[in-house]
Amino acid sequence: MFTGLVEDLGSVVSNNNGTIEVSTSLDGIIKGDSVAVNGACLTVTALRVLGATKILSFDVSFETAEKTGLSGLSKGALVNLERALRADSRLGGHIVSGHIDGICVLLSRKKLGNFEVFEFSLPNELSRFVVSKGSVALDGISLTVNDVGEDSFNVTIIPHTIANTALKTKKTGDSLNLETDIMAKYAAKLLRQSVPKNGITENFLKENGF
């Protein structure tokens, strides 16, 4: 589990045949640890140290490659890194599982004073999980949704987030990993289970206190 607060900007060292290598300055990582790479939870399969820099190796499964943009990352690309949440850690963002739901595309980014407003495409199958003032994780970054349209949503990014994440490199047309709020998924599942097959009737509303 993660918080969506990026700890380090890593750089892709190599990305071939289902294995991605990333450089980082993070300490305390060992083989077998879970690390979110652009929001996708991956397991460290190998680690080597070059001075103050660590090179982490990860295996990317076929399913993860399909659901995320990891397989398309080229050498030198910046990636957002976060170590797994510890039991005694503060939850500063929101609960992020590291399981990517799909890909969204950056439609526009506009300056708003010192801030920037990013607009992204919203896959139809994920739209019920994205609400105004709700949370999303974009490339592993915990963000609050401003507004939601029929097929898009936007977020306002503060200068600190732009400066310290890979968002600073993003341009119109780029793809990002999208994880919707896990609480919204559970709520949607509970609602589906509670509504009778014949729909919402007068009796159903009375039985549920309406």
Residue frames as a rotation matrix with the C-alpha (Angstrom) as fourth column:
MET 1
0.582 0.813 0.000 0.00
0.813 -0.582 0.000 0.00
0.000 0.000 -1.000 0.00
PHE 2
-0.577 -0.764 0.289 1.13
0.786 -0.616 -0.060 3.55
0.224 0.192 0.955 -0.78
THR 3
-0.124 0.494 -0.861 0.13
0.621 -0.638 -0.455 7.15
-0.774 -0.591 -0.227 -0.08
GLY 4
0.585 0.302 0.752 0.62
0.803 -0.348 -0.485 8.82
0.115 0.888 -0.446 -3.45
LEU 5
0.882 -0.413 -0.226 3.36
-0.314 -0.874 0.370 11.07
-0.351 -0.255 -0.901 -2.07
VAL 6
0.801 -0.593 -0.086 6.37
0.196 0.394 -0.898 10.72
0.566 0.703 0.431 -4.38
GLU 7
0.818 -0.537 -0.206 9.63
0.230 -0.023 0.973 10.17
-0.527 -0.843 0.105 -2.51
ASP 8
-0.231 -0.956 -0.182 12.12
-0.022 -0.181 0.983 10.33
-0.973 0.231 0.021 -5.36
LEU 9
0.731 0.301 -0.613 12.43
-0.599 -0.150 -0.787 11.00
-0.329 0.942 0.070 -9.06
GLY 10
0.111 -0.684 0.721 14.15
0.125 0.730 0.672 8.00
-0.986 0.016 0.167 -10.57
SER 11
0.088 -0.158 -0.984 15.55
-0.927 -0.375 -0.023 7.57
-0.365 0.914 -0.179 -14.05
VAL 12
0.920 0.286 0.267 15.10
-0.166 0.904 -0.394 4.58
-0.354 0.319 0.879 -16.36
VAL 13
-0.070 -0.997 0.021 18.44
-0.608 0.059 0.792 2.85
-0.791 0.043 -0.610 -16.91
SER 14
-0.933 -0.123 -0.338 17.13
-0.350 0.530 0.772 0.10
0.084 0.839 -0.538 -19.19
ASN 15
-0.087 0.960 0.268 13.78
-0.647 0.150 -0.748 -1.37
-0.758 -0.238 0.608 -20.21
ASN 16
-0.379 -0.160 -0.911 13.94
-0.869 0.400 0.291 -4.64
0.318 0.903 -0.291 -22.12
ASN 17
-0.443 0.148 -0.884 12.16
-0.131 0.965 0.228 -8.01
0.887 0.216 -0.408 -22.28
GLY 18
0.492 0.814 -0.308 9.88
0.229 0.220 0.948 -7.41
0.840 -0.537 -0.079 -19.33
THR 19
0.236 -0.470 -0.851 12.59
0.967 0.025 0.254 -6.08
-0.098 -0.883 0.460 -16.99
ILE 20
0.638 -0.023 0.770 12.97
0.190 -0.964 -0.186 -2.41
0.747 0.265 -0.610 -16.11
GLU 21
-0.087 -0.731 -0.677 15.95
0.988 0.025 -0.154 -0.92
0.130 -0.682 0.720 -14.27
VAL 22
0.688 0.391 0.612 15.61
0.280 -0.920 0.273 2.39
0.670 -0.017 -0.742 -12.45
SER 23
-0.492 -0.862 -0.120 18.18
0.543 -0.196 -0.817 4.53
0.681 -0.467 0.564 -10.65
THR 24
0.680 0.703 0.209 17.31
0.225 -0.472 0.852 6.10
0.698 -0.532 -0.479 -7.29
SER 25
-0.419 -0.784 0.458 18.88
-0.285 -0.365 -0.886 7.81
0.862 -0.502 -0.070 -4.31
LEU 26
0.539 0.719 0.439 16.40
-0.675 0.056 0.736 6.27
0.504 -0.693 0.515 -1.84
ASP 27
-0.635 -0.751 0.182 17.90
-0.684 0.436 -0.585 4.41
0.360 -0.496 -0.790 1.10
GLY 28
-0.517 0.358 0.777 16.70
-0.644 0.436 -0.629 1.33
-0.564 -0.826 0.005 2.92
ILE 29
0.542 0.694 -0.473 15.51
-0.836 0.390 -0.385 -0.65
-0.083 0.605 0.792 -0.08
ILE 30
-0.495 -0.662 0.562 16.33
-0.556 0.739 0.380 -4.35
-0.667 -0.124 -0.734 -0.25
LYS 31
-0.840 0.162 -0.518 15.59
-0.359 0.549 0.755 -7.18
0.406 0.820 -0.403 -2.65
GLY 32
-0.624 0.691 -0.365 11.94
0.724 0.687 0.063 -8.23
0.295 -0.225 -0.929 -2.34
ASP 33
-0.634 0.384 -0.671 10.65
0.249 -0.721 -0.647 -4.80
-0.732 -0.577 0.361 -1.34
SER 34
0.174 0.755 0.632 7.61
0.977 -0.055 -0.204 -3.27
-0.119 0.653 -0.748 -3.00
VAL 35
-0.660 -0.360 -0.659 8.11
0.247 -0.933 0.262 0.05
-0.709 0.010 0.705 -4.77
ALA 36
0.546 0.828 0.127 5.56
0.495 -0.196 -0.847 2.08
-0.676 0.525 -0.516 -6.73
VAL 37
-0.699 -0.715 0.034 7.03
0.393 -0.344 0.853 3.01
-0.598 0.609 0.521 -10.11
ASN 38
-0.885 0.463 -0.046 4.80
-0.373 -0.648 0.664 5.62
0.278 0.605 0.747 -11.73
GLY 39
-0.160 0.886 0.435 2.09
-0.987 -0.134 -0.090 4.28
-0.022 -0.444 0.896 -9.44
ALA 40
0.565 0.336 -0.754 2.46
-0.464 0.885 0.047 0.60
0.683 0.323 0.655 -10.33
CYS 41
0.553 -0.331 0.765 3.44
-0.721 0.269 0.638 -1.68
-0.417 -0.904 -0.090 -7.45
LEU 42
0.595 -0.468 -0.654 6.54
-0.340 0.591 -0.732 -3.65
0.729 0.657 0.193 -8.45
THR 43
0.952 -0.297 0.074 8.88
0.080 0.476 0.876 -5.97
-0.296 -0.828 0.477 -6.56
VAL 44
0.370 -0.905 -0.209 12.60
-0.925 -0.380 0.007 -5.31
-0.086 0.191 -0.978 -6.40
THR 45
0.998 0.015 -0.056 14.19
-0.026 0.980 -0.198 -8.40
0.052 0.199 0.979 -7.97
ALA 46
0.239 -0.969 -0.066 17.79
0.949 0.248 -0.196 -7.19
0.206 -0.016 0.978 -7.91
LEU 47
0.999 0.028 -0.041 19.75
0.039 -0.953 0.300 -4.24
-0.031 -0.301 -0.953 -6.59
ARG 48
0.176 -0.984 -0.001 23.22
0.961 0.172 -0.219 -2.92
0.215 0.037 0.976 -7.18
VAL 49
0.767 0.030 -0.641 24.96
0.367 -0.840 0.400 0.13
-0.527 -0.541 -0.655 -5.73
LEU 50
0.137 -0.717 0.683 27.00
0.876 -0.235 -0.422 2.65
0.463 0.656 0.596 -7.71
GLY 51
-0.815 -0.449 0.367 28.29
0.198 -0.809 -0.553 5.20
0.545 -0.378 0.748 -5.23
ALA 52
-0.838 0.545 0.016 25.31
-0.276 -0.399 -0.875 7.11
-0.470 -0.738 0.485 -3.83
THR 53
-0.167 0.782 -0.601 23.03
-0.985 -0.100 0.143 5.71
0.052 0.615 0.786 -6.53
LYS 54
-0.471 0.122 0.873 21.12
-0.176 0.957 -0.229 2.44
-0.864 -0.262 -0.430 -6.38
ILE 55
-0.613 0.310 -0.727 19.98
-0.747 0.073 0.661 0.60
0.258 0.948 0.187 -9.51
LEU 56
-0.338 0.619 0.709 16.75
-0.459 0.549 -0.698 -1.28
-0.822 -0.562 0.098 -8.88
SER 57
-0.914 0.083 -0.398 15.54
-0.321 0.452 0.832 -4.08
0.249 0.888 -0.386 -11.16
PHE 58
-0.288 0.894 0.343 11.86
-0.549 0.140 -0.824 -4.96
-0.785 -0.426 0.451 -11.55
ASP 59
-0.920 0.166 0.356 10.03
0.370 0.667 0.647 -7.62
-0.130 0.727 -0.675 -13.53
VAL 60
-0.536 0.768 -0.352 6.95
-0.715 -0.634 -0.295 -6.28
-0.449 0.094 0.888 -15.32
SER 61
-0.485 0.414 0.770 4.26
0.304 0.906 -0.295 -8.89
-0.820 0.091 -0.565 -15.90
PHE 62
-0.795 0.244 0.556 2.26
0.569 -0.021 0.822 -9.07
0.212 0.970 -0.122 -19.11
GLU 63
0.234 0.965 -0.122 -0.85
0.940 -0.192 0.282 -7.79
0.249 -0.181 -0.952 -17.34
THR 64
0.280 -0.206 -0.938 1.01
0.532 -0.780 0.330 -4.86
-0.799 -0.591 -0.109 -15.79
ALA 65
-0.790 -0.613 -0.005 2.56
0.298 -0.392 0.870 -3.99
-0.535 0.686 0.492 -19.14
GLU 66
-0.495 0.697 0.520 -0.92
0.764 0.063 0.643 -4.04
0.415 0.715 -0.563 -20.71
LYS 67
0.460 0.803 -0.379 -2.53
0.878 -0.349 0.327 -1.88
0.130 -0.483 -0.866 -18.02
THR 68
0.541 -0.361 -0.760 0.26
0.295 -0.765 0.573 0.67
-0.788 -0.534 -0.307 -17.63
GLY 69
0.958 -0.261 -0.116 2.65
-0.230 -0.462 -0.857 2.73
0.170 0.848 -0.502 -19.68
LEU 70
0.541 -0.795 0.275 5.76
-0.357 0.078 0.931 1.12
-0.761 -0.602 -0.242 -18.14
SER 71
0.301 -0.442 0.845 6.74
0.664 0.733 0.147 -0.89
-0.685 0.517 0.514 -21.21
GLY 72
0.673 0.034 0.739 6.92
0.667 -0.459 -0.586 2.30
0.319 0.888 -0.332 -23.27
LEU 73
0.903 -0.366 -0.225 9.38
-0.147 -0.754 0.640 4.10
-0.404 -0.545 -0.735 -21.03
SER 74
0.722 -0.690 0.057 12.67
0.230 0.161 -0.960 4.84
0.653 0.706 0.275 -22.74
LYS 75
0.049 -0.820 -0.571 16.16
0.981 0.146 -0.125 5.12
0.186 -0.554 0.812 -21.25
GLY 76
-0.867 -0.463 0.184 16.51
0.407 -0.871 -0.274 8.36
0.287 -0.163 0.944 -19.30
ALA 77
-0.048 0.930 0.364 12.78
0.072 -0.361 0.930 8.81
0.996 0.071 -0.050 -18.69
LEU 78
-0.805 -0.166 0.570 11.93
-0.503 -0.318 -0.803 10.19
0.314 -0.933 0.172 -15.25
VAL 79
-0.116 0.774 -0.622 9.70
0.241 0.630 0.739 8.04
0.964 -0.064 -0.259 -13.05
ASN 80
0.115 0.282 0.953 7.95
-0.834 -0.494 0.247 8.71
0.540 -0.822 0.178 -9.75
LEU 81
-0.347 -0.319 -0.882 9.07
0.162 0.906 -0.391 6.38
0.924 -0.279 -0.263 -6.95
GLU 82
0.103 0.349 0.931 7.50
-0.909 -0.347 0.231 5.63
0.404 -0.870 0.282 -3.58
ARG 83
-0.880 -0.386 -0.277 8.39
-0.212 0.841 -0.498 2.93
0.425 -0.380 -0.822 -1.07
ALA 84
-0.130 0.874 -0.469 5.57
0.418 0.477 0.773 0.89
0.899 -0.096 -0.427 0.44
LEU 85
0.205 0.345 0.916 3.76
-0.614 -0.684 0.395 2.41
0.762 -0.643 0.071 3.41
ARG 86
-0.753 -0.461 -0.469 4.95
0.121 0.604 -0.788 1.24
0.646 -0.650 -0.399 6.83
ALA 87
0.034 0.818 -0.574 2.61
0.834 0.293 0.466 0.58
0.550 -0.495 -0.673 9.76
ASP 88
0.079 -0.063 -0.995 4.00
0.835 -0.541 0.101 3.61
-0.545 -0.839 0.010 11.62
SER 89
-0.817 -0.401 0.415 3.95
0.574 -0.635 0.517 5.96
0.056 0.661 0.749 8.61
ARG 90
-0.414 0.682 -0.604 1.73
-0.098 -0.693 -0.715 9.02
-0.905 -0.236 0.353 8.28
LEU 91
-0.189 0.449 0.873 -0.94
0.928 0.374 0.008 8.81
-0.323 0.812 -0.487 5.58
GLY 92
-0.527 -0.153 -0.836 -0.39
0.147 -0.985 0.087 12.17
-0.837 -0.077 0.542 3.94
GLY 93
-0.886 0.236 -0.400 -2.08
-0.456 -0.278 0.845 11.52
0.088 0.931 0.353 0.59
HIS 94
0.292 0.929 0.227 -4.76
-0.945 0.317 -0.080 8.86
-0.147 -0.191 0.971 0.22
ILE 95
0.090 -0.238 0.967 -4.80
-0.236 0.938 0.253 5.05
-0.968 -0.251 0.028 0.17
VAL 96
0.316 -0.122 -0.941 -3.14
-0.949 -0.037 -0.313 3.93
0.004 0.992 -0.128 -3.07
SER 97
0.793 0.095 0.602 -2.98
-0.225 0.964 0.144 0.21
-0.567 -0.250 0.785 -3.85
GLY 98
-0.310 -0.921 -0.237 -0.45
-0.591 -0.009 0.807 0.37
-0.745 0.390 -0.541 -6.67
HIS 99
-0.449 0.269 0.852 -2.82
0.624 0.777 0.084 -1.52
-0.639 0.569 -0.517 -8.98
ILE 100
-0.849 0.016 -0.529 -3.37
-0.300 -0.838 0.456 0.59
-0.436 0.546 0.716 -12.09
ASP 101
0.015 0.959 0.284 -6.92
0.127 0.280 -0.952 0.76
-0.992 0.050 -0.118 -13.48
GLY 102
0.593 0.210 0.777 -6.05
0.778 0.101 -0.620 2.16
-0.209 0.972 -0.103 -16.89
ILE 103
-0.577 -0.805 0.135 -4.40
0.793 -0.514 0.328 4.86
-0.195 0.296 0.935 -18.94
CYS 104
0.658 0.698 -0.283 -5.45
0.556 -0.703 -0.444 8.48
-0.509 0.135 -0.850 -19.30
VAL 105
-0.073 -0.632 0.772 -4.13
0.958 -0.259 -0.121 11.04
0.276 0.731 0.624 -21.78
LEU 106
-0.361 -0.134 -0.923 -3.08
0.515 -0.853 -0.078 14.60
-0.777 -0.504 0.377 -20.97
LEU 107
0.313 0.611 0.727 -5.43
0.949 -0.174 -0.262 16.81
-0.033 0.772 -0.634 -23.00
SER 108
0.404 -0.210 0.891 -4.16
0.195 -0.931 -0.307 20.20
0.894 0.297 -0.335 -21.85
ARG 109
0.055 -0.353 -0.934 -2.13
0.994 -0.070 0.085 22.00
-0.095 -0.933 0.347 -19.18
LYS 110
0.296 0.187 0.937 -2.79
0.424 -0.904 0.047 25.67
0.856 0.384 -0.347 -18.47
LYS 111
-0.774 -0.610 -0.170 -1.15
0.468 -0.370 -0.802 28.16
0.426 -0.701 0.572 -16.11
LEU 112
0.481 0.862 0.159 -3.35
0.419 -0.385 0.822 29.57
0.770 -0.329 -0.547 -13.35
GLY 113
0.823 -0.343 0.452 -1.18
-0.556 -0.647 0.522 32.00
0.114 -0.681 -0.723 -11.44
ASN 114
-0.204 -0.942 0.266 1.55
-0.970 0.231 0.072 29.92
-0.129 -0.243 -0.961 -9.78
PHE 115
-0.120 0.273 0.954 -0.48
-0.244 0.924 -0.295 26.75
-0.962 -0.269 -0.044 -10.33
GLU 116
-0.796 -0.026 -0.605 -1.27
-0.603 0.123 0.788 24.63
0.054 0.992 -0.114 -13.37
VAL 117
0.163 0.896 0.413 -4.53
-0.661 0.410 -0.628 22.98
-0.732 -0.171 0.660 -14.37
PHE 118
-0.887 -0.437 -0.148 -4.10
-0.423 0.642 0.639 19.61
-0.184 0.630 -0.755 -16.08
GLU 119
0.242 0.970 -0.028 -7.01
-0.876 0.206 -0.436 18.09
-0.417 0.131 0.900 -18.01
PHE 120
-0.816 -0.532 0.225 -7.03
-0.437 0.824 0.360 14.34
-0.377 0.196 -0.905 -18.68
SER 121
-0.290 0.699 -0.654 -9.15
-0.621 0.382 0.684 11.95
0.728 0.605 0.323 -20.68
LEU 122
-0.422 0.247 0.873 -11.39
-0.790 0.373 -0.487 9.69
-0.446 -0.894 0.038 -18.59
PRO 123
-0.926 0.076 -0.369 -11.99
-0.155 0.817 0.556 6.11
0.343 0.572 -0.745 -19.77
ASN 124
-0.140 0.986 0.096 -15.72
-0.652 -0.165 0.740 5.40
0.745 0.041 0.665 -19.78
GLU 125
0.299 0.275 -0.914 -15.38
0.275 0.892 0.358 2.24
0.914 -0.358 0.191 -17.67
LEU 126
-0.472 -0.558 -0.683 -13.70
0.824 -0.003 -0.566 4.24
0.314 -0.830 0.461 -14.87
SER 127
-0.531 0.225 0.817 -15.91
-0.008 -0.965 0.261 7.35
0.847 0.132 0.515 -14.92
ARG 128
0.546 0.835 -0.064 -18.18
0.046 0.046 0.998 6.15
0.837 -0.548 -0.013 -12.05
PHE 129
0.449 -0.457 -0.768 -15.16
0.884 0.351 0.308 6.07
0.129 -0.817 0.561 -9.73
VAL 130
-0.686 -0.718 0.119 -14.00
0.710 -0.696 -0.107 9.65
0.159 0.011 0.987 -10.40
VAL 131
0.467 0.883 -0.042 -15.90
0.846 -0.433 0.310 12.45
0.256 -0.180 -0.950 -8.65
SER 132
0.229 -0.314 0.921 -15.36
-0.006 -0.947 -0.321 16.12
0.973 0.068 -0.218 -7.98
LYS 133
0.259 -0.314 0.913 -13.24
-0.906 -0.408 0.116 16.62
0.336 -0.857 -0.390 -4.82
GLY 134
0.974 0.000 0.225 -12.44
-0.076 0.942 0.327 12.90
-0.212 -0.336 0.918 -4.81
SER 135
0.177 -0.984 0.025 -8.96
-0.604 -0.088 0.792 11.41
-0.777 -0.155 -0.610 -5.06
VAL 136
0.993 -0.072 -0.096 -7.06
-0.028 0.635 -0.772 9.86
0.116 0.769 0.629 -7.96
ALA 137
0.259 -0.965 0.041 -3.47
-0.009 0.040 0.999 8.71
-0.966 -0.259 0.001 -8.37
LEU 138
0.990 -0.010 -0.139 -1.82
-0.139 -0.127 -0.982 9.79
-0.008 0.992 -0.127 -11.62
ASP 139
0.324 -0.909 -0.264 1.55
-0.039 0.266 -0.963 8.11
0.945 0.322 0.050 -12.25
GLY 140
-0.066 -0.318 -0.946 1.51
0.816 0.528 -0.235 7.44
0.574 -0.787 0.224 -8.51
ILE 141
-0.938 -0.248 0.242 0.79
0.105 -0.870 -0.482 11.04
0.330 -0.427 0.842 -7.44
SER 142
-0.310 0.851 -0.424 -2.13
0.927 0.171 -0.334 11.58
-0.212 -0.496 -0.842 -5.07
LEU 143
-0.983 0.027 0.181 -4.28
0.043 -0.928 0.369 14.38
0.178 0.371 0.912 -6.49
THR 144
-0.417 0.889 -0.188 -7.70
0.306 -0.057 -0.950 15.90
-0.856 -0.454 -0.248 -5.83
VAL 145
-0.491 0.345 0.800 -10.16
0.863 0.067 0.501 16.08
0.119 0.936 -0.331 -8.72
ASN 146
-0.916 0.220 -0.335 -11.51
-0.150 -0.964 -0.220 19.55
-0.372 -0.151 0.916 -9.49
ASP 147
0.038 0.933 -0.357 -14.20
-0.819 -0.176 -0.546 18.89
-0.573 0.313 0.758 -12.06
VAL 148
-0.656 -0.136 0.743 -15.45
0.188 0.923 0.335 15.89
-0.731 0.359 -0.580 -14.01
GLY 149
-0.304 0.544 -0.782 -16.92
-0.899 -0.435 0.047 16.05
-0.315 0.717 0.622 -17.51
GLU 150
0.745 0.661 -0.091 -18.46
-0.643 0.674 -0.363 13.37
-0.179 0.329 0.927 -19.69
ASP 151
0.889 -0.452 -0.070 -15.12
0.380 0.815 -0.437 12.02
0.255 0.361 0.897 -20.83
SER 152
-0.096 -0.950 0.298 -12.51
0.323 -0.313 -0.893 14.08
0.941 0.010 0.337 -18.99
PHE 153
0.815 0.253 -0.522 -11.50
0.576 -0.246 0.780 15.45
0.069 -0.936 -0.346 -15.60
ASN 154
0.283 -0.759 0.586 -9.08
0.066 -0.594 -0.802 18.09
0.957 0.265 -0.118 -14.37
VAL 155
0.576 -0.242 -0.781 -6.79
0.818 0.156 0.554 18.65
-0.013 -0.958 0.288 -11.41
THR 156
0.832 -0.366 0.416 -4.89
-0.298 -0.929 -0.221 21.68
0.467 0.060 -0.882 -10.14
ILE 157
0.501 -0.756 -0.420 -1.19
0.771 0.611 -0.180 21.09
0.393 -0.234 0.890 -9.49
ILE 158
0.942 -0.238 -0.238 0.85
-0.033 -0.769 0.638 23.12
-0.335 -0.593 -0.732 -7.00
PRO 159
0.597 -0.762 -0.252 4.40
-0.710 -0.356 -0.607 24.23
0.373 0.541 -0.754 -7.91
HIS 160
-0.109 -0.666 0.738 6.02
-0.883 0.406 0.236 21.83
-0.457 -0.626 -0.632 -5.42
THR 161
0.383 0.334 0.861 4.37
-0.025 0.936 -0.352 18.81
-0.924 0.113 0.366 -7.06
ILE 162
0.997 -0.034 -0.069 5.35
-0.071 -0.057 -0.996 19.90
0.030 0.998 -0.060 -10.55
ALA 163
0.396 -0.917 0.055 8.96
-0.871 -0.393 -0.295 20.53
0.292 0.068 -0.954 -9.50
ASN 164
-0.362 -0.602 0.712 9.39
-0.868 0.497 -0.021 17.24
-0.341 -0.625 -0.702 -7.64
THR 165
0.148 0.426 0.892 7.60
0.035 0.900 -0.435 14.74
-0.988 0.095 0.119 -9.88
ALA 166
-0.695 -0.415 0.587 7.69
0.522 0.270 0.809 13.61
-0.494 0.869 0.030 -13.48
LEU 167
0.431 0.900 0.068 4.68
0.755 -0.318 -0.574 15.85
-0.494 0.299 -0.816 -14.20
LYS 168
0.276 -0.372 -0.886 7.15
-0.206 -0.923 0.324 18.58
-0.939 0.093 -0.332 -15.13
THR 169
-0.773 -0.634 -0.005 8.08
-0.181 0.213 0.960 16.59
-0.608 0.743 -0.280 -18.24
LYS 170
-0.325 0.723 0.610 4.51
0.715 0.610 -0.342 15.89
-0.619 0.325 -0.715 -19.40
LYS 171
-0.844 0.108 -0.526 3.09
-0.387 -0.801 0.456 17.45
-0.373 0.588 0.718 -22.53
THR 172
0.124 0.978 -0.166 -0.23
-0.819 0.007 -0.574 17.25
-0.560 0.207 0.802 -24.37
GLY 173
0.471 0.145 -0.870 -0.81
-0.731 0.616 -0.293 13.76
0.493 0.774 0.397 -25.73
ASP 174
-0.655 -0.751 -0.081 1.29
-0.541 0.541 -0.644 11.97
0.528 -0.378 -0.760 -23.10
SER 175
0.336 0.746 -0.576 -0.20
-0.080 0.632 0.771 8.99
0.939 -0.213 0.271 -21.29
LEU 176
-0.519 -0.432 0.737 -0.28
-0.771 -0.135 -0.622 8.55
0.368 -0.892 -0.264 -17.52
ASN 177
-0.691 0.263 -0.673 -1.18
0.387 0.921 -0.037 5.62
0.611 -0.286 -0.738 -15.27
LEU 178
-0.312 0.691 0.652 -4.53
-0.713 -0.624 0.319 6.14
0.627 -0.366 0.688 -13.57
GLU 179
-0.719 0.227 -0.657 -5.63
0.531 0.789 -0.308 4.52
0.448 -0.571 -0.688 -10.32
THR 180
-0.022 0.802 0.597 -9.07
-0.227 -0.586 0.778 5.53
0.974 -0.119 0.195 -9.07
ASP 181
-0.396 -0.106 0.912 -9.95
-0.885 -0.222 -0.410 5.77
0.246 -0.969 -0.006 -5.38
ILE 182
-0.848 0.010 -0.529 -10.30
0.049 0.997 -0.059 2.31
0.527 -0.076 -0.846 -3.83
MET 183
-0.782 0.611 -0.123 -13.04
0.098 -0.074 -0.992 3.62
-0.616 -0.788 -0.002 -1.51
ALA 184
-0.231 0.698 -0.678 -15.11
-0.886 -0.439 -0.151 4.59
-0.403 0.565 0.720 -4.57
LYS 185
-0.546 -0.023 -0.837 -14.71
-0.553 0.760 0.340 1.06
0.629 0.649 -0.428 -5.93
TYR 186
-0.937 0.201 -0.285 -15.95
0.342 0.687 -0.641 -0.50
0.066 -0.699 -0.712 -2.68
ALA 187
-0.558 0.767 -0.315 -18.88
-0.283 -0.534 -0.797 1.93
-0.780 -0.356 0.515 -2.53
ALA 188
-0.267 0.435 -0.860 -19.87
-0.962 -0.069 0.263 1.10
0.055 0.898 0.437 -6.12
LYS 189
-0.747 -0.064 -0.662 -19.70
-0.149 0.986 0.072 -2.64
0.648 0.152 -0.746 -5.36
LEU 190
-0.885 0.430 -0.179 -21.86
0.294 0.219 -0.930 -2.28
-0.361 -0.876 -0.321 -2.25
LEU 191
-0.374 0.767 -0.521 -24.44
-0.664 -0.614 -0.428 -0.27
-0.648 0.186 0.738 -4.17
ARG 192
-0.405 0.189 -0.894 -24.59
-0.780 0.438 0.446 -2.91
0.476 0.879 -0.030 -6.91
GLN 193
-0.859 0.017 -0.511 -25.13
0.196 0.934 -0.299 -5.63
0.472 -0.357 -0.806 -4.31
SER 194
-0.813 0.526 -0.250 -27.82
0.185 -0.173 -0.967 -3.71
-0.552 -0.833 0.043 -2.42
VAL 195
-0.393 0.690 -0.608 -29.99
-0.845 -0.532 -0.057 -2.75
-0.362 0.492 0.792 -5.38
PRO 196
0.030 0.475 0.880 -32.54
-0.052 0.880 -0.473 -5.48
-0.998 -0.032 0.051 -6.27
LYS 197
-0.716 -0.372 0.590 -32.49
0.475 0.360 0.803 -7.01
-0.511 0.856 -0.081 -9.74
ASN 198
0.021 0.819 0.574 -35.85
0.993 -0.085 0.086 -5.44
0.119 0.568 -0.815 -10.60
GLY 199
-0.304 -0.258 0.917 -34.49
0.365 -0.921 -0.138 -1.97
0.880 0.293 0.374 -9.80
ILE 200
-0.990 -0.042 -0.133 -35.32
0.138 -0.433 -0.891 0.56
-0.021 -0.901 0.434 -7.11
THR 201
-0.260 0.965 0.026 -38.97
0.519 0.117 0.847 0.22
0.814 0.234 -0.531 -6.12
GLU 202
0.173 0.421 0.890 -41.13
-0.530 -0.722 0.445 2.01
0.830 -0.549 0.098 -3.57
ASN 203
0.967 0.204 -0.149 -40.82
-0.012 0.625 0.780 -0.98
0.253 -0.753 0.607 -1.22
PHE 204
0.264 -0.951 -0.160 -37.04
0.833 0.308 -0.459 -1.02
0.486 -0.012 0.874 -1.59
LEU 205
-0.321 -0.365 0.874 -36.84
0.010 -0.924 -0.382 2.67
0.947 -0.114 0.301 -0.62
LYS 206
0.551 0.610 0.569 -39.09
-0.586 -0.202 0.784 2.13
0.594 -0.766 0.246 2.42
GLU 207
0.897 -0.219 -0.384 -37.04
0.369 0.848 0.381 -0.87
0.242 -0.483 0.841 3.57
ASN 208
-0.045 -0.999 0.003 -33.87
0.920 -0.042 -0.389 1.21
0.389 -0.014 0.921 3.38
GLY 209
-0.206 -0.014 -0.979 -35.22
0.833 -0.528 -0.167 4.17
-0.514 -0.849 0.120 5.34
PHE 210
-0.987 -0.146 0.067 -36.32
0.158 -0.813 0.561 6.49
-0.028 0.564 0.825 2.53
